[in-house]
Amino acid sequence: MPGKIRDRGISIGTLPVGAKNCITDVADVCVGHMTIDEALTQDGAYACTGVTAILPHKGNLFQQKVTGASYVLNGFGKTTGLIQVNELGVIEAPIMLTNTFGVPAVTQGALQYMLDMNHDIGQTTGTINIIVGECNDSYLNSIRACSVTPEHAIEAIRIATNDVAQEGAIGAGKGMMCFGYKGGIGSSSRIVHYETITYTIGCMVLSNFGQSTEFLAQRYVGTSVSPQSTIPPTDGSIIIVLATDAPLSSRQLARVIKRCGIGLGRTGSHFSHGSGDIVIGFTTAHCIPHISNQLMETRTQLREDHPIMNQLFTAAAEATEEAILNSLSQAITTVGRDGHKVEAYPFFEK
């Protein structure tokens, strides 16, 4: 049965993990998945895809925004909303993940959900910034069928919970591959301590990148021999979402999420030419009200030169690396369009 890599006796890094070892170890963060797994009417056509929603909190995100940032490792991607995130440093809607051609429908669904919650948007106040990240799942999914609908996005948001996040071939990860084997959703967390203060970093990835020859399996299994996939090589992509409760400014958060690239590189990725390798981060340490009559805002943030910042950097790298491995470890062999089959990685078999 699938399990996290720690269930297989493999530990990554030096920092302790959270109780759930996933992104929902950060208090208030919720995750919801909608999976589409069905034959279509055309011969060989198959919907093998889905939607994943990550909510910084279950309240009204437009009215109570969170500090956010994004970082592009390699820009071969079709995300929405990141320009405004980096300009204003806030996130005001759920972070949505899906396949490349599902971006318009998921954007529409997330928008409709937020419009229904906020009747002032576009009427007595401004518009809203919807964030959607994507990877190309067309080897397993009949992507041209555009099976993802706005309703799938709405339902993923609606059912999101703070429970242990499901991983593997689920939600947006249903049709994704990693290092030539089945990939998809993976998650991990780290705890950072300083005297009496504790902060949590949680990471969730949508892994869809790499060739089997690139995977540095020897780092985890102690052998230079790694199984080779027969799947035709593609560049693929990865979306990394990092959450924390550490009090960081948007600029500091951007510094932390850059270290996710270290975790990605440790697995063997070199950020291929055609790979959309993108990180989205947020902190739940403080909410920013949409409406305020105050001239000044006062927030608490960590000192830049305090040693705890280096611990947060380490946590980001470790959690990302382990989340990617969990996306492999938790996935199952999947059959999709035209009978295409992607095997689960024969993880640490002896």
Solvent accessible surface area in square Angstrom, and as a share of the most:
residue,aa,sasa,rsa
1,M,220,0.98
2,P,52,0.33
3,G,13,0.12
4,K,26,0.11
5,I,0,0.00
6,R,75,0.27
7,D,110,0.57
8,R,87,0.32
9,G,67,0.64
10,I,34,0.17
11,S,79,0.51
12,I,11,0.06
13,G,48,0.46
14,T,123,0.72
15,L,31,0.15
16,P,68,0.43
17,V,43,0.24
18,G,9,0.08
19,A,112,0.87
20,K,51,0.22
21,N,11,0.05
22,C,0,0.00
23,I,0,0.00
24,T,2,0.01
25,D,27,0.14
26,V,0,0.00
27,A,66,0.51
28,D,88,0.45
29,V,0,0.00
30,C,7,0.04
31,V,12,0.07
32,G,3,0.03
33,H,19,0.09
34,M,49,0.22
35,T,57,0.33
36,I,11,0.05
37,D,73,0.38
38,E,92,0.41
39,A,76,0.59
40,L,45,0.22
41,T,138,0.80
42,Q,111,0.49
43,D,146,0.76
44,G,41,0.40
45,A,16,0.13
46,Y,53,0.20
47,A,0,0.00
48,C,0,0.00
49,T,0,0.00
50,G,0,0.00
51,V,0,0.00
52,T,0,0.00
53,A,0,0.00
54,I,0,0.00
55,L,6,0.03
56,P,0,0.00
57,H,24,0.11
58,K,96,0.41
59,G,42,0.40
60,N,39,0.20
61,L,3,0.01
62,F,1,0.00
63,Q,47,0.21
64,Q,76,0.34
65,K,18,0.08
66,V,1,0.00
67,T,2,0.01
68,G,0,0.00
69,A,2,0.02
70,S,7,0.05
71,Y,75,0.28
72,V,74,0.42
73,L,38,0.19
74,N,37,0.19
75,G,55,0.53
76,F,99,0.41
77,G,27,0.26
78,K,100,0.42
79,T,36,0.21
80,T,41,0.24
81,G,19,0.18
82,L,17,0.09
83,I,157,0.80
84,Q,68,0.30
85,V,0,0.00
86,N,85,0.44
87,E,134,0.60
88,L,111,0.55
89,G,8,0.08
90,V,23,0.13
91,I,0,0.00
92,E,11,0.05
93,A,0,0.00
94,P,1,0.01
95,I,0,0.00
96,M,0,0.00
97,L,0,0.00
98,T,0,0.00
99,N,3,0.02
100,T,19,0.11
101,F,100,0.42
102,G,2,0.02
103,V,12,0.07
104,P,95,0.60
105,A,21,0.16
106,V,0,0.00
107,T,35,0.20
108,Q,82,0.37
109,G,0,0.00
110,A,0,0.00
111,L,51,0.25
112,Q,67,0.30
113,Y,49,0.19
114,M,3,0.01
115,L,57,0.29
116,D,87,0.45
117,M,74,0.33
118,N,5,0.03
119,H,158,0.70
120,D,33,0.17
121,I,15,0.08
122,G,54,0.52
123,Q,147,0.65
124,T,116,0.67
125,T,38,0.22
126,G,43,0.41
127,T,114,0.66
128,I,22,0.11
129,N,19,0.10
130,I,14,0.07
131,I,0,0.00
132,V,0,0.00
133,G,0,0.00
134,E,7,0.03
135,C,0,0.00
136,N,80,0.41
137,D,2,0.01
138,S,32,0.21
139,Y,50,0.19
140,L,0,0.00
141,N,2,0.01
142,S,17,0.11
143,I,20,0.10
144,R,209,0.76
145,A,44,0.34
146,C,74,0.45
147,S,24,0.16
148,V,6,0.03
149,T,49,0.28
150,P,37,0.23
151,E,113,0.51
152,H,40,0.18
153,A,0,0.00
154,I,47,0.24
155,E,48,0.22
156,A,0,0.00
157,I,0,0.00
158,R,140,0.51
159,I,62,0.32
160,A,2,0.02
161,T,60,0.35
162,N,52,0.27
163,D,96,0.49
164,V,86,0.50
165,A,8,0.06
166,Q,113,0.50
167,E,20,0.09
168,G,0,0.00
169,A,16,0.13
170,I,31,0.16
171,G,0,0.00
172,A,0,0.00
173,G,0,0.00
174,K,17,0.07
175,G,1,0.01
176,M,0,0.00
177,M,23,0.10
178,C,0,0.00
179,F,1,0.00
180,G,11,0.10
181,Y,17,0.06
182,K,0,0.00
183,G,0,0.00
184,G,0,0.00
185,I,0,0.00
186,G,0,0.00
187,S,0,0.00
188,S,0,0.00
189,S,0,0.00
190,R,0,0.00
191,I,27,0.14
192,V,0,0.00
193,H,98,0.44
194,Y,78,0.30
195,E,148,0.66
196,T,135,0.78
197,I,81,0.41
198,T,68,0.40
199,Y,27,0.10
200,T,13,0.07
201,I,1,0.00
202,G,0,0.00
203,C,0,0.00
204,M,0,0.00
205,V,0,0.00
206,L,0,0.00
207,S,0,0.00
208,N,9,0.05
209,F,9,0.04
210,G,13,0.13
211,Q,64,0.29
212,S,10,0.07
213,T,104,0.61
214,E,35,0.16
215,F,7,0.03
216,L,62,0.31
217,A,2,0.01
218,Q,81,0.36
219,R,122,0.45
220,Y,14,0.05
221,V,50,0.29
222,G,72,0.69
223,T,56,0.33
224,S,102,0.66
225,V,117,0.67
226,S,17,0.11
227,P,49,0.31
228,Q,99,0.44
229,S,27,0.17
230,T,135,0.79
231,I,25,0.13
232,P,79,0.50
233,P,92,0.58
234,T,85,0.49
235,D,51,0.26
236,G,15,0.14
237,S,10,0.06
238,I,0,0.00
239,I,1,0.01
240,I,0,0.00
241,V,0,0.00
242,L,0,0.00
243,A,0,0.00
244,T,0,0.00
245,D,43,0.22
246,A,0,0.00
247,P,18,0.11
248,L,0,0.00
249,S,29,0.19
250,S,31,0.20
251,R,139,0.51
252,Q,0,0.00
253,L,0,0.00
254,A,24,0.18
255,R,75,0.27
256,V,0,0.00
257,I,0,0.00
258,K,86,0.37
259,R,61,0.22
260,C,0,0.00
261,G,7,0.07
262,I,85,0.43
263,G,0,0.00
264,L,0,0.00
265,G,29,0.28
266,R,89,0.33
267,T,0,0.00
268,G,14,0.13
269,S,15,0.10
270,H,119,0.53
271,F,63,0.26
272,S,17,0.11
273,H,154,0.69
274,G,15,0.14
275,S,2,0.01
276,G,2,0.01
277,D,1,0.01
278,I,5,0.03
279,V,0,0.00
280,I,0,0.00
281,G,0,0.00
282,F,0,0.00
283,T,0,0.00
284,T,29,0.17
285,A,41,0.32
286,H,33,0.15
287,C,61,0.36
288,I,16,0.08
289,P,58,0.36
290,H,51,0.23
291,I,122,0.62
292,S,59,0.38
293,N,152,0.78
294,Q,137,0.61
295,L,162,0.80
296,M,149,0.67
297,E,105,0.47
298,T,135,0.79
299,R,106,0.39
300,T,103,0.60
301,Q,92,0.41
302,L,27,0.13
303,R,167,0.61
304,E,63,0.28
305,D,103,0.54
306,H,52,0.23
307,P,87,0.55
308,I,4,0.02
309,M,4,0.02
310,N,98,0.50
311,Q,54,0.24
312,L,0,0.00
313,F,23,0.10
314,T,54,0.31
315,A,0,0.00
316,A,0,0.00
317,A,3,0.02
318,E,7,0.03
319,A,0,0.00
320,T,0,0.00
321,E,4,0.02
322,E,0,0.00
323,A,0,0.00
324,I,0,0.00
325,L,0,0.00
326,N,0,0.00
327,S,0,0.00
328,L,2,0.01
329,S,4,0.02
330,Q,37,0.16
331,A,5,0.04
332,I,87,0.44
333,T,55,0.32
334,T,7,0.04
335,V,83,0.47
336,G,5,0.05
337,R,66,0.24
338,D,84,0.44
339,G,55,0.53
340,H,48,0.22
341,K,102,0.43
342,V,0,0.00
343,E,83,0.37
344,A,32,0.25
345,Y,15,0.06
346,P,45,0.29
347,F,9,0.04
348,F,33,0.14
349,E,136,0.61
350,K,243,1.03
